[in-house]
Amino acid sequence: MKKRTAVLISGRGSNMRSLIEAAKAPDYPAEISLVFSNAVDAEGLAFAQEHGIPTKALSHKGYAREAFDEAVDAILREANIELVCLAGFMRIVSAPFVKKWEGQMLNIHPSLLPSFKGAHAHEDAIAAGVRISGCTVHFVAAEMDAGAIIVQAAVPVEIGDTPAALAVRVLVQEHKLYPEALKLLASGKVRLEGGKAVFSD
Amino acid sequence: MKKRTAVLISGRGSNMRSLIEAAKAPDYPAEISLVFSNAVDAEGLAFAQEHGIPTKALSHKGYAREAFDEAVDAILREANIELVCLAGFMRIVSAPFVKKWEGQMLNIHPSLLPSFKGAHAHEDAIAAGVRISGCTVHFVAAEMDAGAIIVQAAVPVEIGDTPAALAVRVLVQEHKLYPEALKLLASGKVRLEGGKAVFSD
């Protein structure tokens, strides 16, 4: 049985698209069963609908953080979701929500964590003068960008790179990396144990 | 004119060996003109001597840190050294020494800086659960492992890696990376400017 997976977005959902495409493969162990957005006009919703994937949108405006997360959790439970992929979901999820989905929720971050956490990874990488950056898929933990790492990909920083140019090059790797990580999780080849990613064959 | 370069070691000097080998190429822009060790019995000294390279050893024992660094500086000046490569040199160099050799002194560190500074890079990388580590050659700054980065190489961390196994794999890359960085510096293709590495063709 393919694992029923929700992708949470806030915008165009480019990583969501790569997950949808990857999940079309007959032997892929997860199916994208729901795309959820906290922005009712997110561009990614239309893409999902065109691919026959159920979507839900609920604006966080007017909600307290935990109340909103409870509403999202109810939507996920109602759709019998087993795994959750954050993909450009521009909300910091609350600790109770993280706890509920512990070991079942992934996020992708555009740096080689633990370097360059936060919302300005490419700017920070260029300011630090690194010659290699990359991207990371990790289990979501209560502390932002600090969950157990599942996979990473390295991307060279070119001389004279701008954050935007680096972002484009890293995004190409993100689109390969996220489906790879979801595959590992959905097939049981990685699991979260005591805060660590544990791998098996 | 090839840049007269000193390599500072404390032990077997495996990175020193790769620099000596690389500098044998007729078009390499640096020559290894001196190998210095603060351990009088460092294994690397014999290798350098076998390759016809002058060596000096001076134990730091009994010296105050700055007085020792002054003695090392005098040795380097006497040998008309222009560039310095720290290669497993197990001494934290003092701020005045760093200042004297600013922009002319390199170090190699077995991680993708700014992650995993300090003497236990591989242990720390494995404890953090990263899937990609690597190595970095940087200009030496007063703050340890914090100088401007010149080049980096990425190395996968394998499932079940030990610090020792990872160290061996990273070392293979170090032996390519350090000669590449020295070549950039000696040929004027990188320089230190305002604390940043500036590259040109």
Interface residues (C-beta under 8 A of the other chain):
Chain A: L112 L113 P114 S115 A128 G129 V130 R131 I132 G134 T136 A148 I149 I150 V151 Q152 A153 A154 I159 K196 A197 F199
Chain B: L112 L113 P114 S115 A128 G129 V130 R131 I132 G134 T136 A148 I149 I150 V151 Q152 A153 A154 I159 K196 A197 F199
